[in-house]
Amino acid sequence: MSLVLLERPEEGVGLIRINRPEVMNALNNATREELALRFEEVVADNGIRVIVITGNEKAFVAGADLKEFADLGTADWAFMDARRMWRVIAGCPKPIVAAVNGFALGGGCELALHCDIIIAGEEAKMGLPEIGVGVLPGGGGTQRLTRAVGKYKALKMMLTAEWVSGKEACAMGMVSEVVADDEVLDRAFSIARKVAKMPPLGVKLIKEVTLAGMDGSLETGLILERKAFEILFSTEDQKEGANAFIQKRRPEFKGR
């Protein structure tokens, strides 16, 4: 049985579904490897413009599989490539929409934080409680959560091992939108569908410039933005978009 399913439910949208319901979709090494492979597959598929990632109604990802790494030592972690999955997802040029129901703790919360848009259910449970088992977030959580919500809220969550509901996560800027639990996946698809109809190069450059600019100075970010803006004027999609607006019709973007 595949631990990570890849589906193509509609044109332009790929669905990655974590499939370990018996352990609340906890991440073990095999699941991490399959996630990396699925992301590499969707990046290589030109028919997929936007990715939706989800678990099930009880858990997005409940965290890491503690049984697998409880006895590992420093050398074990140092010499195994446990972070390959994070590199692949972080480097994905296509927009990623997380549909979060239930538990998204530890590595599950970090997985959501790697995404570009997060739709959470009202009763979702999100947090980085690793301190409770003697470690700290190891998949980028200390950095990504702090950038999302600020130092004071992030440290309170990480140092106390407390988690927040979907409603609380939305109020603190940790997720994009919160909806009723049974509407999460539909809303994620609605957003993905809309993005998939936009000009692909414009989508790619918006994500690229935004993420690159976050860790640079304002001036550096503005330079990146200006160059990307200029590049888009050499695309057919830019001409199509402008002409469609003038002619009061719906544009048909071809990715050229």
C-alpha positions in Angstrom: 0.0 0.0 0.0 1.3 3.4 -0.9 1.9 5.7 2.0 1.4 8.8 -0.1 -1.1 8.9 -2.8 -1.0 11.2 -5.9 -4.2 11.9 -7.7 -5.1 14.2 -10.6 -8.7 15.0 -9.7 -9.1 17.8 -12.2 -7.2 19.7 -14.9 -4.2 21.6 -13.6 -4.5 20.3 -10.0 -2.6 17.5 -8.3 -3.7 16.1 -5.0 -1.1 14.6 -2.6 -2.8 12.6 0.2 -0.9 11.1 3.1 -2.2 7.6 3.7 -1.2 6.2 7.1 -4.6 6.5 8.9 -3.8 3.8 11.4 -1.2 6.1 13.0 -2.8 9.4 12.3 -0.6 9.9 9.2 2.5 10.1 11.4 5.7 10.7 9.4 8.2 7.8 9.3 11.2 7.6 7.0 9.3 5.6 4.4 6.6 8.3 4.3 9.1 11.1 4.1 10.8 9.4 1.1 7.4 8.8 -0.7 6.5 12.5 -0.1 9.7 13.6 -1.7 9.1 11.3 -4.6 5.5 12.5 -5.1 6.6 16.2 -5.1 9.3 15.4 -7.6 6.7 13.8 -9.7 4.3 16.7 -9.7 7.1 19.2 -10.3 8.0 17.2 -13.5 4.4 17.0 -14.6 3.6 20.1 -16.8 -0.1 19.2 -16.6 -0.1 20.0 -12.8 0.0 23.7 -12.0 -1.1 23.7 -8.4 -0.7 21.1 -5.6 -3.2 20.4 -2.9 -1.8 18.3 0.1 -4.0 16.7 2.7 -4.4 13.8 5.1 -7.9 12.8 6.3 -10.7 14.1 8.5 -8.9 13.1 11.7 -5.3 14.2 11.0 -3.4 16.1 8.4 -0.2 14.7 10.0 -0.1 14.0 13.7 3.7 14.4 13.9 6.7 12.2 13.5 6.6 8.5 14.2 8.2 8.5 17.7 8.6 4.7 17.7 11.0 5.0 14.7 13.4 7.5 16.1 13.2 7.1 19.9 16.5 5.2 20.1 18.4 7.1 17.4 21.6 9.0 18.4 23.3 12.2 17.2 25.4 10.3 14.7 22.4 8.5 13.3 20.7 11.8 12.5 23.9 13.3 11.2 24.5 10.6 8.6 21.0 9.9 7.3 19.3 12.3 4.9 16.2 12.8 6.9 15.8 16.3 5.6 15.6 15.5 1.9 11.8 15.7 2.0 12.0 19.2 3.4 14.4 20.4 0.7 12.3 19.0 -2.1 9.1 20.6 -0.8 10.8 23.9 0.0 12.2 24.0 -3.5 8.9 23.2 -5.2 8.3 26.0 -7.8 4.5 25.3 -8.0 2.0 26.7 -5.4 1.1 24.3 -2.6 -2.2 24.5 -0.8 -2.5 22.6 2.5 -6.0 21.3 3.5 -5.7 20.8 7.2 -8.1 18.8 9.3 -7.6 17.4 12.7 -4.1 17.1 14.1 -1.2 19.0 12.4 1.5 18.7 15.1 5.2 18.7 15.0 6.3 17.5 11.5 2.7 17.9 10.4 2.6 21.5 11.4 6.0 22.0 9.7 4.7 20.4 6.5 1.8 22.9 6.5 4.2 25.7 7.1 6.1 24.7 4.0 3.0 25.3 1.9 2.0 28.6 0.3 -1.7 28.7 1.3 -3.2 26.9 4.3 -6.9 26.2 4.6 -7.7 24.9 8.1 -10.8 23.4 9.7 -12.2 25.2 12.7 -11.3 22.3 15.0 -7.8 21.6 13.5 -5.1 21.3 16.1 -1.8 22.9 15.1 1.4 23.3 17.0 5.1 22.4 17.5 5.1 20.4 20.8 8.5 18.6 20.3 9.9 20.0 23.6 7.5 17.6 25.3 9.6 14.6 24.1 12.9 16.3 24.7 13.7 17.7 21.3 12.9 20.8 19.2 11.3 21.3 15.8 13.7 19.8 13.3 11.9 20.5 10.0 12.2 24.2 9.9 9.5 24.9 12.4 11.5 27.3 14.6 12.2 29.5 11.6 8.9 29.2 9.6 6.5 29.6 12.6 8.4 32.6 13.9 8.3 34.2 10.4 4.6 33.5 10.2 3.4 34.7 13.7 6.3 36.6 15.3 8.7 35.7 18.1 6.4 36.0 21.1 3.6 33.8 19.9 6.0 31.2 18.3 8.1 30.8 21.4 5.1 30.5 23.6 3.8 27.6 21.5 7.2 25.9 21.2 8.3 26.3 24.8 5.0 25.2 26.4 4.1 22.5 23.8 0.7 24.0 23.5 -1.3 23.8 20.3 -3.9 26.1 18.8 -7.2 25.5 17.0 -7.8 26.4 13.4 -9.7 29.5 14.5 -6.8 30.6 16.8 -4.3 29.8 14.1 -6.2 32.0 11.6 -6.4 34.9 14.2 -2.7 34.8 14.7 -1.8 34.7 11.0 -0.6 31.1 11.0 -3.1 30.0 8.3 -4.7 31.7 5.3 -8.3 30.9 6.0 -10.4 28.8 8.4 -13.6 27.1 7.3 -16.0 24.4 8.8 -14.2 21.1 9.1 -16.3 19.4 6.4 -15.5 22.2 3.9 -11.7 22.2 4.1 -10.9 20.1 1.1 -13.5 21.7 -1.1 -12.3 25.2 -0.2 -8.7 24.1 -0.9 -9.7 22.8 -4.3 -11.6 26.0 -5.1 -8.5 28.1 -4.4 -6.3 25.7 -6.3 -8.7 25.7 -9.3 -8.5 29.5 -9.4 -4.7 29.6 -9.3 -4.4 26.9 -11.9 -6.2 29.1 -14.4 -3.7 32.0 -13.9 -0.7 32.4 -16.2 1.8 29.8 -15.1 5.0 31.9 -15.4 3.4 34.7 -13.4 2.4 32.3 -10.7 5.9 30.8 -10.6 7.5 34.2 -10.4 5.2 35.6 -7.7 6.1 32.6 -5.5 9.8 32.8 -6.3 10.1 36.5 -5.7 8.0 36.5 -2.5 10.0 33.7 -0.9 13.4 35.0 -2.0 12.6 38.5 -0.9 11.4 37.5 2.6 15.0 36.7 3.7 16.6 39.7 2.0 16.5 43.4 2.4 13.6 45.4 1.2 15.8 46.9 -1.6 16.9 43.4 -2.7 13.3 42.2 -2.8 12.2 45.2 -4.8 15.0 44.6 -7.4 13.8 41.0 -7.7 10.2 42.1 -8.1 11.1 44.7 -10.8 13.1 42.2 -12.8 10.3 39.6 -12.7 7.8 42.3 -13.6 9.8 43.2 -16.7 10.3 39.5 -17.7 6.6 38.9 -17.9 6.2 41.5 -20.6 7.9 39.2 -23.0 5.3 36.4 -22.5 2.2 35.7 -24.7 0.1 35.3 -21.5 0.8 39.0 -20.6 -0.5 40.1 -24.0 -3.5 37.7 -23.7 -4.3 39.1 -20.3 -4.2 42.7 -21.4 -6.2 42.1 -24.5 -8.8 40.1 -22.7 -9.2 42.9 -20.2 -9.6 45.5 -23.0 -12.0 43.3 -24.9 -14.0 42.4 -21.8 -13.6 38.7 -22.2 -12.2 35.9 -20.1 -8.4 35.3 -20.8 -7.1 32.0 -21.9 -3.6 31.5 -20.6 -1.4 29.0 -22.4 1.7 29.1 -20.3 3.7 30.8 -23.0 
